[in-house]
C-alpha cells in the first residue's frame, strides 16, 4: 500500500493529524492495532471529553509541566481557539465551563470522536512492527499484516497509561530502534498513595471547595489549588490529587496539606466551632460535628482530633477547639508514592524534545519521521491541556508535511 503519509496510532493526535492532512489534500493511512480509534478520548472527562481549555497560549504553557517552551511554535500553529473553531466547523457545538474547560454542548465524547473519524478515511487495522528507512530517511512501515510505503510517517502511539485503551508503549520501541532517546515513561495525572488511611465509608465521598497544597523540602508549596478531591483505600484521588501528582517525582519527600474550610480564617473557624458547641452543650463530641463536616468524614475527624468522642461539648477545652480548627485547616498526609502508570490519565516522559524540531515535529535523526501527542516528553495539568498538546503537535506535523509536498519533494 502506498500513501503520502502514514500515521501510526489512532488516538487523538493521530486522528487529528490524519484529518488535517486529508483536508490538505494528502493521501493518509492511519495504522491502528486494535482497529478501534479514539478509545481513550471516548472515556476522557468522564465520557464528556474536555477537549481543550478556552485560554491564551501563554496560559496553556503555564499549565504544561514538562518542556512547555518546546510547544511554543505548535501552539502558535493551533491555539485553543483554533481547536474550538475546527470542531465547531465539523459539527460539534462547544461550551466553556469552570476553569476554562471546553466540552461539547451534548456532553458526549462520542460526538468529538465522530467528527475526527468522519474526517479520516484510510484507517487500517494493523500493528507497526518497524519503521522502514533508507539512507537516513523514512520509506514506510512494516506491519504485522503487510508493508506500507510513504515518504512521511507520524508516530502518534500515545504513552503507556490506560493500556486497556491501546496505549502499550509501542511507539517508544519504534523510535528507540531508530536511535531516539526515551525519557522514562511514568504516570502523570494519577491518584496519590499516602501513609495515612481513612474509613471505608469515606471512599464514596467527593469533597468540594477544599484547598490542597503539596509541599516538598521548602516551606512554599509546590502546588496549591482550590477544588474537589476524594479519599481512597490507598490515599487520595480526584481532580486536585491528579494535578498535584504532576509535581511528584521519586527524588523527594512530599506531604499534602488539605484545608477543609478555606473560606474561614483560623479565628473565624474557632468561633464557628464554639458557636456549634454552644448550641448543643450536652451532646457528645462525636455527635457534634454535623454542621461542620459531611457525615462520612466525621468519624475520621473525631479520631484524628484526639478528643474523647464521648466528651460533652461544654467540657471541651479551648486548646482542644484550637486543635480541631488546626486539623480542619491543615489535614496533613504523607505521600508514599503514586498509583501505577496503568491508572494514570497521561504519561510523563517519552521522546526527548531535544531530538525533535519544535517548528515541524520532525525527528532530527531521521528525515520524514514526525511525532505528535503523548509520545513526546510534554505533559500538562488537568483542564484540557493534554488534548490541546495532542492537537497542536499533530497540526504542526501536518503543516510541515504539507509544505514538503508543496515543495515537490515527493516523488
N, C-alpha and C positions, 0 to 999 in steps of 0.2 A: 504494500500500500504506500502510495506517495502523497504527501501533503506539503503545504507551505510551512506549516508549523505543527509540531507535536506537543501536546500538553500532558504531562504525567500527573494525574491526580484530579479527581472530580469533586473537590471540595470548593469552598467559597472562592479562593484565589484562582484556582484552575478554571472554574466555570466562568468567572468574570473575565479572565484573560481570553478564554475561548469566545465568549460573547462579543467582546470588544474587537478581537481580531476578525471575527466573521463580519462585523459591521464595517470594518476597514477593507473588506473585500478579499481577505485571505482564506485559503482553504485550511481548515483546522481539524485535527483529530485529537480527541481527548481520550486518554487511556485511563480507565478506572477499574482496578482489580475486582471490585465487588459487583460492578455493573450498576450499582445504586449510587447516584450522585447526591451530594449535599446532605449527607446523613447527620453530620454534626450541626450544620446550620438549622436543620429542622427541629432540633431539640434545644437550640440556644434560647436564652431568655425565657425559660420555662415554656417553650413552644411558641413564644410570641416573636422572637428574633429582634433583639436590639442591634440593628444593622449599622448604626453609626452614632455619632454624637454631634448635635447641632451647635458646633462651636468653631472658633477660629483654628487655623493651622497651628498657631503658637500654643493654644490650649491643648491641642492633641499632643504636641511634642512634650508638654509638661506632664502629660499622663502616660507617656511611654517610659518605661523603667530602664530598659537597656538599649543603648545606641540610638537615642532619639534624633541626633543630628544627621545620621545616615539617611533618615526618611525625609529630609527637607525637600529634595527635588521631587520625590514621589508624591508628597502631599501637595506640592505646587502643581503637579500634573493632575491630581484628582483630590480636591478638598472634600470635606464632609458635605458641603452644599452641592458640589458636583455629583457626589454619590446619590444624594437625595433626588436631584433632578433626573439622574439616569433611571432610577427605579420608578419615580412617578411617571416619567415618559414611557415606561414599559408596563403601565397598568397597575402600579402598586401605590395607592394614596398613602401618605405618611402623616404621622403626628409626633410632636415633641412632648416628652413628659419630664418629670422631675430630673434635675441634673443634666438636662440637655439630651437625655436618652431618646433615640428615634426608633419608633416602631411602626409597622403597618397599621393603618386605621382598623383593619379587620382583626388585629391581634393574632394573625395566623402566620407563622413562619413559612408555611407551605406556599403562601402567595409570593413570598420573596424567592423561594426555590423555583416556583413555576416560571417566574419572569426570567431567571437565569437559564433554565432548561429550554424555554422556547427560543432563546437566542443562540443556543448551541444545537448543532445537528449531527456532527460527527463524533458520537460517543461510542467507544468500543470497550467491551469487557475483556480486559487483559492486564496482567501484571508485568511491569517493566523489569526485566532481568538485568539489562545492561544498556548504557547509553553508548551508541556506536560513534567512533571518531576516526578521523584520518588527517594526518598532518596537523594535529592540534585543533581541529575544527569538528563540530558535530556533523554527523551524516544521517543519524536516525536512532532508532531504539530497537533493541531485541526484546521481544516479549515472550511469554510462555507459549503463546499460540501462533506467533509469527514475527516477521520483521516489518518495521515501519520506517519509511525514509522521509527525511525533511532536513533542510539546512538550518533549522532552528528548533530548539527544544526548551520548553519552560518546565522546570521542576517545581511542582506545587503539591507535594505529597503531604504537607502538614507536619506535625510533630509526632509525639508518642503518647499524648494524653488522649483519654477516651478511645482506647483501642477497639472497642466494640463498634465504633463508627467507621473503622477502616484506617485509623491512624496507627500504623505499625512501625513507623520509623524507616521504611524502605528508602526514602529519599536520602537519608544520611549515608547509607551504604552506596547508593548510586553515585552520590557526589564524592564520597571518600575514595571510590575506585578511580576517580579522575584526578585525585590529588588534593581535593579540598579538605580543609581542616574543620573539624566539628567541635564546637564548644559543647561540653557535656550537657545533654538534654536532661532537664529537671522539671518538676511540676511547678506551675505558677497558677495563681488564682485557684487555690486549693485549700480545703479546711486545715485547721491547725490543731496539732496534738499538744495537750498540756498535762502537767503533773497532777493538777487538781481534778477531782471527779465530782459529779453532781448527781442529784436524784434522777432516776429514770423518768419520772413523771415530767421533768423539765424538758426532755428531749423534743417534745411536740410543740414547745412554745417558741414563737418568734418574738423577740423583744425589740420594740421600735423606739426611736428617738433616744438612743443612748450614744455616748461617745466612746469610741475605742481608740486607745493610744498604744503604740508599740514603742518600746524602749530597748536600746542596746546598751552599750557601755557608757554613753553620755547621758547627761541629765535631760537634754532636749529630746522630745520624741522624734523617732524616725518617720512615723506616720501617725496622724490623728484625724479622725473624721466622725461626723455625726451621721447616724443611720440605723440600720437594723442588723441583728445577729441572732444566732440561736446556739444552744448548748447541745452537745452530742456525747456519746459514751466515751469518746476518745479526747474530747476537748471542746472546741467551738467551731461553728460553721456560719453560713450566711454571708451576705454581701460585705460587711465590714471585715470579717475574717478573711475572705478571699482576697480583698485588696491588701490587707496587711501582709499576707503571705508573700506578696511580690518582693518584699524587702528583707525576707528572712533567708539567710544562707547557712552553711554548715560551720562557719568560722567564728561565730559569736554566740554569746548567751543573750537570750531575749526574755523580756517579761511584757505582759499585756495588762494594761490598767483600764478598767471599764467604769465609766461614770454613768450610773443608772438614773441619775437625776441632773442632767447637765443644765437644765433651766433654773436650778436653785443654787445659790451660794451655800457654803457650809453653815453660815449663821442662819440663813433662811430655812435650811433643811432641819437644823436643830429645833428651831421654833415650830416647824411643821410637825416634827415628831412629838414635841411637848404638847402641842395642841391635840393631836390624836390621842395621846395617853390621858390627857385631862378629860376627854370625852368618855373614856372607859377606864376609870381609875382602878377598879377591882378586877378587871379582865386579865387573865394570864398573858404574859408577853407573847407566847406562841400563837395567841388568837387576836393579837392587837395590830397586825400589820396589813389588814385588809384594804386600807386606803392607800398604802404606800407601794405595795408590790402586787403583781399578778399572783393568783392562787398557787400556781405551780412553783413559783420562785420562793414563796415564804418559808417553807421548811429549811431550805439551804441557807437563807439569810439568818434565820434563827440559830442554826447550827454554827455558822461562821462568826456570828456576833459574840459568841461565848457567854451570852446572858442566859441565866437559868430560864428555860422555857415556861416554867410554872410560876415564875415570879410575877406578882401583881404589878400593873403599870405604875401605881403610885409609890412603889418601892424601888423602882429603877433609878439609879443614881445619875447625877449629871455626867459623870465620867463615862458611864455605860451608854448614855444617849449620844454623847460625842463620838464614842467608838462606833456606834451603829451608823451615825452620819458619815463618818470617815470610810467605813466599809462600803456604804452606798455610793459614795463619791469616788472611791478608788478600790474597787474589787480587783485584786491583783492575781494574775495567773502566771505560772512559769511555763514557758514554751519548751517542749521536749523534742519537737520536730514537726514535719509536715506530713500530711497523708500521702500515700503512694502516687506516683505520676499518673497511674491509671484513673485517679479521681480528679486530676487537675483539669481545669477548663481549657487552659492553653499550656504550651511547653515553653519554658525559657531555655536558652541555648540554641544551637543549630549551626548553620553555615556562618563562618566568621565574616563579618561585614567588610573586613579589610581585603577580602578576596573577591568582592563584588563591586562593580562600578555603580555608585549610587544614582547616577543620572540615567542609567539604562537597565539596571538589574542584571547586566550581563556578567558572566564569570570573567575574571581577569586571567584565568588559567586556560580556559577552553573557549574558543570562538564559537558563537552560536548557542551557547548554553546560558539560560536565564533562570532566575529564581523569583518566586513570588509566594507571599504568605508566611505562614508559621514556621516553615523550614528555615527561614532566616533568623539570625540571633537578634530579634527585636520582639519585645512583648510589652503590653500595656495594662493599665488598670481596667476594672470593670466599667461599663458605661458605653460600650460600642466601639471602643478604640481598637481592639484587636481585629475586628472585621474591617474597620477602616484601613488598617495596615495592610490587610489582605487585598482589598480592592485597589488601594493606591499603588502597591508594588506590582500588582497584576496589570494595571493600566500603564505603568511606566515600561514594563517589559513589552507590552503590546505595541505601544507607540514606537519604541526603539526598533522592534522587528519590522513594523510597517514602514518606517523610514528607510531601513535597509532594502526592503522590497522596492520602494520607490526610487532608490538609487541604482536600481538594476544590478544588484549584487547577486540576485537569484539567477541561476542558470536553468 
